[in-house]
Amino acid sequence: MAERTRGYAHRVDVAAPMDLLWQGLVAPELLSVWYGKGARVDPRRGGRYCVRADRDLAREAHIDVFEPGRRLRLIYMPPPDLPPCDAVVVDDFILDLEPGNSVLRLLGSGFPQDEAWDLHYNRLRSGWALALARLKVCIEQQHRRATRPPGDSAAGTAAGAAGDAGARAAARPGAAPPDAAPLSFKPPRKPGEEGEDSWELLP
């Protein structure tokens, strides 16, 4: 009998070009802004996708589907601290265009119904909602900087000019983005916890 599994579905609408949103999923420099530090991506079908969401949540995956600007499907390596299972844990990122927005849908699946997996599953389901909100802010900031009209007063400082140039570069596929401004969204943190952001659930 097949193992019973569960999943999650998220959607985020981003007011930016789809190619920039795609870069947010595969460019390590952007991943480090909204997802986790130290991202390593081999951007191709069959490549590796490794991100440390926080100090005790490292996620390593095989890139199963790689369709630039359209779809990224990740198959995750089994977490070493959880019971082995026959299920395959997957995140499927699907991009689409709607009037005025790029749309990203995330379909997660393959999480066993085993109670031992509850914390891991709930942590990711809730964490992704916040992470995708950070992705939206990050990409929309990059897009605004890239499209700021010449002579805009916000571009008067050297830092602003450097940010504009970096954002324009980030809009080109494969280019490194500028240092992003602080974002409005952070992952939840345990009460009293200090240090790195965490994907832990709040009580």
N, C-alpha and C positions, 0 to 999 in steps of 0.2 A: 504494500500500500504506500502511495506517495506521501511524503512528509507534508503536513499542513504548514502553509507559510502565510505571511502577511506583508503588507507594503504600505506605501504612502504616495501621495500625489500633491505636487505644489505647482503654482503658476506665478510668474512675475512678468509684468508689463514694463518695458524699458523704453524711454523716449530717447533712443539713440539708434544709429545704423546697426544692422544685423552683424556686419563684419566686425564691428567693435565689440558687440556683445559676445561673439564667438571668441575673440581674443581674450575676453574676460574668463573664459572657460579653459583656455589652453596655454596662455602666456604665463610663465611662472612669476613674473614681476607683478602682474595683476592679481594672480591667485594669492600672492602673499599679502595683498591689501585686504581682500574680503573673505578669504577662506582660511588660510593658515600659512605660517612661515616655512621657508625651506622647501617649497614645492619643486618637484622634479617631473618634467613631462617629456616623453619621447613622442612627439605629435604625429602619429601615424597608426594605421591599423596594425595591431600586434605589438604596439609600443607599451611602455609602462607609464603609470600615472600615480605619483606618490605625493601626498600632502599630509603634513602634521597639523591637525586642527587645533590641538593644544598639547601640553607636555605628556599626556597619557592617552591621546587618541591619534594614532598614526594610521592612515588608510593607504593601502597599496593595492593597485588594481591593474588589470590587463585591459588595454583598449581593444574592445571587440568590434565596434563600429566607429569609423572616423570619416565623416562626410562634412568637410569644412563649410561652415555657415548653415548647416542643416541639422546634424545629429552627432552626438557623442555618447557611446554606450560603454560603460565600465563594468567589468566583472571583478569583484573584490577577492583578494586572498582571505582565507578564513582567519578570523581573529584568534591569536594563539591562546588567549585566556578564556575562551568559550568552548563549550562542548562541540566536538566534531559533528557535522551533519551532512546529509546528501544534498541539501538545497544549495542553490547558487545565488549569492547576494549581488544584485545588479542596481546600478543607477543609470537611467536612460534620460539624457538631456535632448529635448527636441525643440528646435527653433522654428519660428514661423513669423510671418508679417501680418499685421492688421493695420487698418488706417491709423496713422500717427504713432505707431509703436512697433517695436520688435517684441515678440512674445517668447518666453522660455518656459517650457513645461518640464518638470522633473518627475519621473516615475521611478520610485524605488520598489524593489520586490525581492522575494526570496528569503525573508527573515523567518526563521523557524518559530512556531508557536510555543516552543519550549520556554518554560518560565525563566530558565537561566539566561535567555536572550532578551528578557523584557527591558532591562535597563539600557542595554546597547541600542535596541530598537527605538525606544522612546526618546533616548538622547539624540539619536540621529534625526528622527522625525521632527522633533521640536527644533533642533539645532539648524536644520536646513531652512526652516521658515525664516529664522533670523539671518542666516548666511545669505540667502537670496535677497533679503531686504538690503543687506550691505552691498551685494553685487549691483543692485539697481542704483544705489547712491553712487557707487564708485564709477560705473560706466556713464551715468548721466553727467557726473562732474567732468569726466574726461571729454565727453562730447561737447559740453558747454565751453570748455576751455579751447577746444579745437576750432569752434565755430564763432568765437567771440569777435565782433567787428573790429577792424583796425581803429585805433584811437580810443577804444573803450577805456574809461577812467580806471577800471580795475586792473588794466594791463600796464599802468604807468610805472609800477615798481619793477626793479630788475627781477625780483622773484616771480612777479606775475608774468613778465615776458618769458622767463625761462619755463614757467609752467605751460604757457601757450605753445611754445615750440615743442615741448615734450609731449603735450597732448596731441598735437598734429602728427608727431611721429608715431604715437601710440595708435592712431587711427589707421596706420598702414600695417597690413598683415606682417607679423613676425617682428615688429619693432618693439623696443623696450619703452614702457610708459614712464612718465615723470613720477616724482614722489607725490603721492596723493595727499590731499588735505585730510585732516581727521574726519572720520565718518560719524554719522549720527547714531548708528546702530552697533551694539556690541553683543556678543553671546552672553547668556545668563551666567552668573558667577555664584558659587556657593556662599552662603552667609559667612562673612568674616574672612573670606579667601582673598589673598593678595597675589600680585604677580601677574602672570600671563592670563590672557582671556581664556575662558573655558567653555566647552560645549556641555558641561554638566547641567542637569536639570535643576531648576529651582524647586524647593519643596512645596 
